[in-house]
Amino acid sequence: MDCDPDMVSDRLLPRCPQSKAVRRAPEPGRLGAVVQEIITPLLREGYPDLLSVATMLGLGMRTLQRRLSEEGVTYARVVARARFNLAQWLLDDPACKIIEVALDLGYSDQAHFSRAFARWTGLAPREFQRIRASGGRGGARRFPVAGKPSLFVEDRR
């Protein structure tokens, strides 16, 4: 694996057109945000390996886990947040197929992704995509990730 997340090859990025804009600047001083930035382009290859991410950061596996814990998050929660943020972004494109989103997020099939997405939001991916395309009810809506209030992501459409 390449140690510089900005140099990860385009083959690891999702297939949908807007996916290259997915990388967002992490919050300064937040390891969880930095880890999320590293794992987002790696999702397509499956569940990002904790050891690989720790190595990219120059940390031991246990040190990474401990520092994330000090921020009140786990590695699994950071991966879930990255998957959800990327899923929202990809589902903004009505032409992007659900199976493509599932594969881009590292899921082995559409059913696994759909179940996870329904757990996060209470909506099927297609329904979420339809609501986003129609503009919904206006204003900012919040969608939970894995039922955890600390993982809510605002939709500012």
VENVENTA-V933229 format. One record per backbone hydrogen bond with DSSP energy under -1.0 kcal/mol. CO is the residue of the C=O (numbers start at 0). NH is the residue of the N-H. If there is no record, write none. Layout:
# VENVENTA-V933229
co=CO nh=NH
co=CO nh=NH
This chain:
# VENVENTA-V933229
co=3 nh=6
co=4 nh=7
co=8 nh=11
co=9 nh=12
co=15 nh=18
co=17 nh=20
co=18 nh=21
co=26 nh=29
co=29 nh=33
co=30 nh=34
co=31 nh=35
co=32 nh=36
co=33 nh=37
co=34 nh=38
co=35 nh=39
co=39 nh=42
co=41 nh=44
co=42 nh=45
co=48 nh=52
co=49 nh=53
co=50 nh=54
co=51 nh=55
co=52 nh=56
co=53 nh=58
co=54 nh=57
co=59 nh=63
co=60 nh=64
co=61 nh=65
co=62 nh=66
co=63 nh=67
co=64 nh=68
co=65 nh=69
co=67 nh=72
co=68 nh=71
co=73 nh=77
co=74 nh=78
co=75 nh=79
co=76 nh=80
co=77 nh=81
co=78 nh=82
co=79 nh=83
co=80 nh=84
co=81 nh=85
co=82 nh=86
co=83 nh=87
co=84 nh=88
co=85 nh=89
co=86 nh=90
co=89 nh=92
co=92 nh=95
co=96 nh=100
co=97 nh=101
co=98 nh=102
co=99 nh=103
co=100 nh=104
co=101 nh=106
co=102 nh=105
co=108 nh=112
co=109 nh=113
co=110 nh=114
co=111 nh=115
co=112 nh=116
co=113 nh=117
co=114 nh=118
co=115 nh=119
co=116 nh=120
co=117 nh=121
co=123 nh=127
co=124 nh=128
co=125 nh=129
co=126 nh=130
co=127 nh=131
co=128 nh=132
co=129 nh=133
co=130 nh=135
co=134 nh=137
co=140 nh=154
co=142 nh=152
co=144 nh=147
co=147 nh=150
co=148 nh=151
co=152 nh=142
co=154 nh=140
